Amino acid sequence: MSQPETGGAALELAALTWTEFAALPRERLVGILPVGAVEAHGPHLSLLTDGIIAGAMASAGAEILARAGWTAVVLPGLDYVAAPFADAFPGTLSVTAETVTALVADLALAWTRQGARALALANAHLDPAHLAALEAAVVAARSRGSVPVVFPNVARKPWALRLTEELRSGACHAGQYETSIVLAAQPERVRQGRARQLAANPRSLSEAIRAGQRTFAEAGGPMAYFGDPAAATAEEGRATIHELGGIVADAVIAALGGEG
């Protein structure tokens, strides 16, 4: 069987034939699942913004792991997830948290049957219902004897400390943090003229969640954005993508006993 032709780039499961995948060594095989959402991201970013960010995060993580000697494969992304905070906005497609948990746990079991060592989640969607669903999937996979599901939750320490000030503030939905990443990854998906016209919205989603608010409108985001889109730059986005990739890679290596 021939080895896949990658040119040094991240391996993508969707681009491989079954014979190419069969030829991959299993001793250090890791899958990375990009997890996004289909939900409102202000009037300047596409509905698939979280999926774009998750895909960039997964690819960067796979490249870092590959340089460290791992066989890292990016799986097709998961974008239909729980998004109740944005559910009132046109275009948002939200499913139940239970559906997300079941699907991720099933994918972990399927990946286990492929002889892999771990399934890592490159997650860019921070709705609390969704995060709880992924945490439940980690537990469910463990109870079923699947490979470890590695979930570095960037909304929490220690991972959040490695990211931007806006992310840490909680005012980070379709603001400077996310708009910068999309500018770096897929600039054609940013309505840049509109973004430059938007006033900063410093309201913190994390504080709103602690106060019991359950929608973007209740939290003070009637246009489905928080933070400062006008301050976004592709340079910041490239640096953030690199850091997100490092978070995925470091979480995988830590979960598998510090192997490097």
N, C-alpha and C positions, 0 to 999 in steps of 0.2 A: 504494500500500500504506500502511496506517495504522501509525503508530508504536505500540509497546506502551504500555499504561497502567501506570505503575510507582508513581506517587505519591511519587517520590523515593527509594524503597526499592531494595535491590539487585535487579538483574534475575536471574530464575531461568529457566534453559532449560526446565525441566519445566512452567513456567506459560505459556510463549509458544506461540502458534500458529506454523506454519511461515512464514506470510506476515509475521507480526510479526518473526520472526527475520530473514527475508530483507530487511526494511527497515532493519535496523541498519547503521550505517556500519562499514566493515571497516578503515579506516585505523588505528584505535586499539582494535580488538577483542581482548579478552583473556578467556580462559576460566579459571575457578578451579574445580578439582576437589577437593571435600572428601574426605579419605581417613581413614577410621577403622578399626574392627575390630569383630568380634563376639567378645568375650572377657570373662572374669571380672574384675570390678572391686570386690573386697571384698563384704561382705554388705549393703552400703548403696547401691550404685550399680548401674544397669542394665547389661546386657551390651553395650548400644550406646553406652556412655559416650564412647568415642573418636569415634564418629560424630557425637554431639551437639556435642562440642567442635570437631570439624573443620567442622561446618556453621556454628557461630557464628563461627569464625575466617574462613571463606570469605565470609560475608555482611558482616562488618566490613571485610574487605579490599576487597570489591567497592564498598562505599559510599565508602571513602576514595579508591579509584581513580576512581570516578565523579565525585567532587568535583574531582579533578585533571584531568578532561577525557577520561578513558578510557571506553570502552564495555566494562564488566566484567560478565560473565555467569557466574553460579554454575551449574555442571553438577550433575546428579544424583550423589549421593555413591557412593564405592566403600568398601564395608565388609567384603567377603570378602577377607581378606589373610592373610599369614603371621603366625601368632601362636604359635610353639612354646613360648614361656615359660609360657603359660597353658593349653596344650593338655590338661593332665591334669584341668582343672576342668570340671564339667558346664556345658554351654551354649556353651563356646568352639568356634568353627568356624574352623579354620586350614587354609589352602590352601598350596601350595608357593610359595616365593619366585619361582620361574621363571614361574609363572602370573601373579603380580602384575606382574613386569617386562614380560611379553608384552602384558598387557592395557593397562597405562599407555602403552607404546610405540604400540600400535594406536590408542588414543584420541588420542594426539598426532598421528598421521597423519590420522585422521578429522577432527580439529579443523583441521588444516592445509588440508584440502580445503574447509573452510568459509570460508577467506580470513582467518583470524585471525592475530594477531601472536605470541601466546604461549599456553602452557598452564601455569598455576601450580598447584602442589600445596599445598593447605592440609591438612597432615598432622598428626594428633594421636596417632598410634600409634607408639611408640618401641621396639618389639621390634627388636633388632639385625638379625635376619634380614630383617625388613620394610624397615628403613632401607637395607640393602644392596640390596634389590630395587628400591627407588625410585632409588637412585644408578645402578644398572645401566640403569634405564629412561631416565634422562637421557642416558646414553651411546648407548643403542640408538636413541633418537629422533634424536639428532644424526647418527648414521651413516646413517639413512634419509632425511635431508633434511627432517625435520619442523620445525615451529616449535619454538623453544626450550621445553624443559620446565624451568620455574623451580621449584626445590625448596629452600626455606629450611629447613634441618634445625635445628629448635629445640633439639635435644639438644646442639648444638655451637656454638662461637663463630662469628660474633659474636652470633648471634640469642639464644642462651641467656642472655647477659649482660643482655638487656632484660627477662627474666622473673623470676619470684619466687625467693627464696632456696631454697625447698624444691625447685623444679625443678632448680636448679643443684646441689643436694646429691645428686641421684640418688634420693632417697627420695620418689618423686613419682608412684607409681601408686595411684590412688584415695585419695590423701591430701588435704591441704589445698588444693593447687594444682588438682587435677581436680575435687574436690568443690565448691570455690568456683565454678568455671566452670559446672558443671551447675546449681548453685543459682541462678545468674544467668540461664542460658539456658532451662532446663526444670526448675524446682524440683520439679515433681511426680514427677520421676524419681529423687529422692533420698529414701531412707528416713531422715529426719532424726533420729528418735528412736534408731535403731540407730547412726547415725553419731556421735551425741553420747556413746554408750557405749563406743566403740572407743578403746583405748589407743593412743598414738602408737607407730609402728614406725619408728625412725630408720635402719634398715638401708638402705644405698645400693645400688640396682640397678646403677649404673654401676661401683661397686667390685666387685660380684659378677660382673659380666660380664668385667671385667678378670682376675678370679681363675679364670675358666673355668667358672663355674656357668651352668646352662642352663635352669633352671626357677624359677618363683616359690618353690616349696618349698625348693629348694637354696639360694636367695638369702635365705631367712629370712622368707618371706611365706606361711605356710600358709593364710591366709585371703584371699590374693590382694590385699593392700593394703600399701602402704609410705607412710610419712609420717604426717600427723596429721589425719585426717578431722574430728575434733571441733572443730578450730580454723577450719574453713572458714566463709566469709561470702560472701553474694551481692555485697557491695560489692567485695571483692577479686576476685571472679569477673568483674564488669563491667569493672574496670580491666584485668584480664588479657586479656579478649576484645578490648578496644580495642587493647592492645599487640600481640596476635597479628595483628589486622587490619593494623596498621601494618607488621608484619614482612612480610606477604604483599605489601602495596603497595610497600614499599621494595625488596623483592627483584625485583619485576616491573620497576619503573622502572630499577633498576640493570642488569638483564639486557638491557633494550632501549635502552641507550645513554644513560641519564640523562634521558630525555624526561620532562617533567612537565606 
